[in-house]
């Protein structure tokens, strides 16, 4: 592929990674710099798109279609997007990046937005075994679903639970395999986890709890999944949502500080003043939660826009404390902070839902809104400035008035 920018004509802004962070960073840059050149180097086959739709709206909202998934980054920002492009090294002294095909591309400011890699289990390459992460995975899973086919969903976290819910609502037989005794019990108090699990059972999802998948193999036109107790399950396809790990090797190999993620300051800038990091890989100082690294869409959007502005010269620190959320069936939940049911919890009934406060030393360190539509700034304010007595939390969060 002929590259449009070589090292002797560097981009003003070069972004490694083509996910939501890249799309929003380009928009942030354009808010302050209308003419600077922007390059996006993406290993994906699709230009930046809205990732949550892949496990949510595309399965449950007939009016939301694939043509609404793209962020239209190229049209809206003029960024040059190079797809199926792998960056192998960063030369900080020369302000260049090296590509797999030998091309060298220069930069004035560089953003690392490399995202995360999905965890996998052992087994042969097969179109019917999907480790779910991108739009291509969604398209493949759509082709495999429906017509009363049987799909094994491995993992009970966000991705696994949302895919199980989406598939079962689209004429697919679903078996959900997860290690917890009760679905969601690593995040939710027992009474809420039981309600959550019951919602899947009610619609006919077969639940296999307390088990981990170890490997899979091909069996004629089927796939066979082996579990950690030696039992086996057979299906038409397997989709795994087993969590992710941040892609930090480029940063580490270029000598940048990497701990849980790529260490950045309040401007999402690394110790190299011309290199920034945002999204999944950034270990940043959150003004409420302290040092933090978050793998969720709200952070991708907001850190992306903030880092774009910072790269373009804005003297505005990233002060947003992100929330995370999920929607399955008639359950909608949002949360900020630490969801650890091993902590003391205070559960407050609000309308038809519940607010759960996760307490450490009698102070809330996480708040869960369970089927409650509340102002998230109220949640942030309580975490930032909690009352001296946790009993005062009762009634502190109310539903928004319509």
Protein Blocks (a to p, Z undefined) as FASTA:
>chain_A
ZZfbdfklccfbdcedjbfklmmmmmmmmmmmmkbccddddfbfbdcddfklmmmmmmmm
mkbcfklmpgolmmmnopacdehiacfbdcfknopacdfkopacddfbdcddebpadddd
eddddfklccdfbfmlmmmmmmmggjhiacddedjbfklmmmmmmmmmnopacddddfbf
bghilmbcfklmmmmmmmmmmnopacdehiacfbdcdehjaccdddfkopacddfbdcdd
ebjaddfklmmmnopacfkbccddfkopafblkbccehjllccddfklopaddddfklmm
mmmmmmmmmmnopacdcfbdcdddddehjbccddedjddfkbccddddehjbccddddee
hiafbdcdehiacdfklmmmmmmmccfblklmgopaccddZZ
